[in-house]
Every structure is written in structure tokens, then in C-alpha cells.
């Protein structure tokens, strides 16, 4: 069906409710759609948009339609989805992620949306971020529609910077500037147990991945069949990261408490984070009184000319996709809901509600996101798009090599625990190169 205007949908919904109340009954052929997500920050906004769709769809079809948006934490989300794919119950509509899409798409688990998209005037995949479109395409078929995209920025506690007399981050900062500021705060805040920076090394997209690309290397190349993490550029990037770790919260403390908790408790002055976490810190700022601010990620001045040139400042971006179960009883309704989420109106509305930035790359669609959090300037996330973006690295079995480079002896996990050893970090780059290369060869075997 063609989408109704949202204002009309709300009016129709009220009319329908009035009619049902007056007539004392409801339709017997109702549709109940279960929608699963893993981010509680987005639940309210997504539910509101889903309710608008349900009202419009009910009016159009004469059925009583309800949508329940349920939050399942990250680990249980994939456990439940895997169980459902093996014969259990699956949600009707749900999120897909770059870690898993390449595994799910070939197995007949996801509803093939290709024909739906071809017949839908509201969805033109040319208007979305190409990296996200490619991610959810397999063998020429579309299995998810881009929901959003995200970028990474530097979050800092201005209250702590002022307390210890250190100048706050600017768009001119290099990674060396971040190191120097972190060192100054760590030294000045030693008696208070305050560190200048914290990084959870297992959170790669919002952390060390960005440095690697700034220095000219790639964790996974553009054709997803190789890596340059062991190159001179990769080693230069990880050496910079090693130096930053020496003046940052020790990884043992980060593992126990998490960077977000450490930051919110005033024990860390800077972390890098993704746009999906803005609401968490916005709410925390209202409660604790500290001033939280966002800045562009630093850049790598690899040619030492004192300016940020092309290829020296990257932000990772990723994008979730709205998918549906291949076994849903309500395939048409599921696609219509997905289309409603992902057309231009739906993308603009999620930006206005502060749910997230759009998966649609059309100019202006994400602009309202910048004003969704009064009193907090989040423009750095949008400004990042004026520089270079790289899509979050993935292969067919991303988690295989992603986990291994952190846990295998001699790889990054070892070097991160003792960042004082420069030789160990260089060796870890070589080990990571080997692990990723072998994992990709195994995928292709």
C-alpha cells in the first residue's frame, strides 16, 4: 500500500478507536507483529513510529494491527535469534548487524525483500549509504533495508578539564594532542584517581579502528578479502594507540567497570563513543551536573604539515538493517512496516525523535538529529561526515577473527594489557595480520 500521511494516520486512528468503543467490538482477524531490538535508548521512539504505522495499516486494510517493540540485550538477542532460526520462534521484524548478516542471508532465515523493494515507490536503495546497502545484499537479493548510520566522536568532561587546567579538545587536535592532554590530566588527577582517557579495547568501532584508518591502514580492505593491519602504517597507528594507553585507565579497570561508568562517575575525562550512545550521556549529564561535550575525533598528521588533509581523519560508520523472518505469517505487513521505518518520512522522524541518524544519505534527512538533545551540542557526529568515513570492517565470519585478534597469545590482547612494551605491540600487528589472513582464507575455502 502507499503510505498515508502521518497526520492523517493519527486522525484515522482516533476515529477507529471511537468507532470500536461505540460498536463494542474489534476485528477478529487482527495482526500482532513482534519487533525485536537491542537498544533500550531507541525503544520509545521506534514504538511511537510503529504505532503510527499500525493505525494507518489498520485503517487501510480493515484489520486490527498492533506492534510490540521488545528490547533484548545484545548477547541474548543473537542467542534467541539463532534458536529461532533453528526451529524456534522468531520475531516478525528485527535488526540485522554487520557481524552476522553475512551468516544469516544465505541460510533462508531472512525474508527476501527484493520484489517488495522493486514495487515500492517509497524506497530507492540508491538514496542510502552504499556500504549499508551492500552489507544487506546477497547474491543480488536484498534482505534488509538500511535503518540508520552512525559515526564516532570524542566525548569529554569539561568540568574535569577546567579543574585540572587543561585546554579542551578542538577540531584541530591530532592524536598526539589527545595523548598530551590525557597525560596531563592523568598526572594532575592522580590523587583523585582520575585518568585523562579510557578505551575499552574490545569496542573497536568506537575506538582503535579509527586510528588505524587515520594512519593509512585498513583492518579489512574494501573488497573484504585482506588486511593491512601489519603494514608500516598499521604499526604506526597501533604505536600511537599504545602510547595513549600508557596514560589511560588500565585495561583491568576498564574490564571491571566499563568506560561509560568510569566517565559518568567522574574518573575519566575523555572517551570516544558512537552516536548510538548520545542519549545515555545526555540523561547522565542532567543527573550529575558535570558538563559533557562532544568534539571531532582527532586526526593523524602523517605528513607533519600541521593541517588535516584528506585521509587523515576518519570515522567508522555502521548501519543496522530492518529485516523480517522468512517464516512470518504476515510478510506483507512486515515489509510495509519496514518501509514505513525506512522511507524518507520515517527516517526524518527517527532523527527528530533522537532515535538515531538516518540510513538514507539524502541531504537534510538527518539534520534534525542535531537538535534532538537541547543543551548538548552533538554536531560533531554530523561534521564527521565532512571528512572521511569507512564502513565497519566485516567479512563472512567477522566474529571469528575479531575475537581472535584480542584473545590469541601474542596478539593485541597481550599488548593492550601491558602497553609499555612497544615491541610487543608491533609483534601484535604481525600476529593480527596472520590471524585475519588465515580466517579469510578459511572463509573462502
C-alpha positions, 0 to 999 in steps of 0.5 A: 500500500502507499503510505498515508500521511502521518497526520492523517494516520493519527486522525484515522486512528482516533476515529477507529478507536471511537468507532470500536468503543461505540460498536463494542467490538474489534476485528477478529482477524487482527495482526500482532507483529513482534519487533525485536531490538537491542537498544533500550535508548531507541525503544520509545521512539521506534514504538511511537513510529510503529504505532503510527504505522499500525493505525494507518495499516489498520485503517487501510486494510480493515484489520486490527494491527498492533506492534510490540517493540521488545528490547533484548540485550545484545548477547541474548538477542543473537542467542534467541535469534539463532534458536529461532532460526533453528526451529524456534520462534522468531520475531516478525521484524528485527535488526540485522548487524554487520557481524552476522548478516553475512551468516544469516542471508544465505541460510533462508532465515531472512525474508527476501525483500527484493520484489517488495523493494522493486514495487515500492515507490517509497524506497530507492536503495540508491538514496542510502549509504552504499556500504549499508546497502551492500552489507544487506545484499546477497547474491543480488537479493536484498534482505534488509533495508538500511535503518540508520548510520552512525559515526564516532566522536570524542566525548569529554568532561569539561568540568574535569578539564577546567579543574585540572587546567587543561585546554579542551579538545578542538577540531584541530587536535591530532592524536598526539594532542589527545595523548598530551592532554590525557597525560596531563590530566592523568598526572594532575588527577592522580590523587583523585584517581582520575585518568585523562582517557579510557578505551575499552579495547574490545569496542573497536568501532568506537575506538582503535579502528579509527586510528588505524584508518587515520594512519593509512591502514585498513583492518579489512580492505574494501573488497573484504578479502585482506588486511593491512593491519601489519603494514608500516602504517598499521604499526604506526597507528597501533604505536600511537594507540599504545602510547595513549594507553600508557596514560589511560585507565588500565585495561583491568579497570576498564574490564571491571567497570566499563568506560561509560561508568568510569566517565559518568562517575567522574574518573575519566575525562575523555572517551570516544563513543558512537552516536548510538550512545548520545542519549545515555550521556545526555540523561547522565549529564542532567543527573550529575551536573558535570558538563559533557561535550562532544568534539571531532575525533582527532586526526593523524598528521602523517605528513607533519604539515600541521593541517588535516588533509584528506585521509587523515581523519576518519570515522567508522560508520555502521548501519543496522538493517530492518529485516523480517523472518522468512517464516512470518505469517504476515510478510506483507505487513512486515515489509510495509512496516519496514518501509514505513521505518525506512522511507524518507518520512520515517527516517526524518522522524527517527532523527527528530525523535533522537532515535538515531541518524538516518540510513538514507544519505539524502541531504537534510534527512538527518539534520534534525538529529542535531537538535534532538538533545537541547543543551548538548551540542552533538554536531560533531557526529554530523561534521564527521561526515565532512571528512572521511568515513569507512564502513565497519570492517566485516567479512563472512565470519567477522566474529571469528577473527575479531575475537581472535585478534584480542584473545590469541597469545601474542596478539593485541590482547597481550599488548593492550594489557601491558602497553609499555612494551612497544615491541610487543605491540608491533609483534601484535600487528604481525600476529593480527595480520596472520590471524585475519589472513588465515580466517579469510582464507578459511572463509573462502575455502 
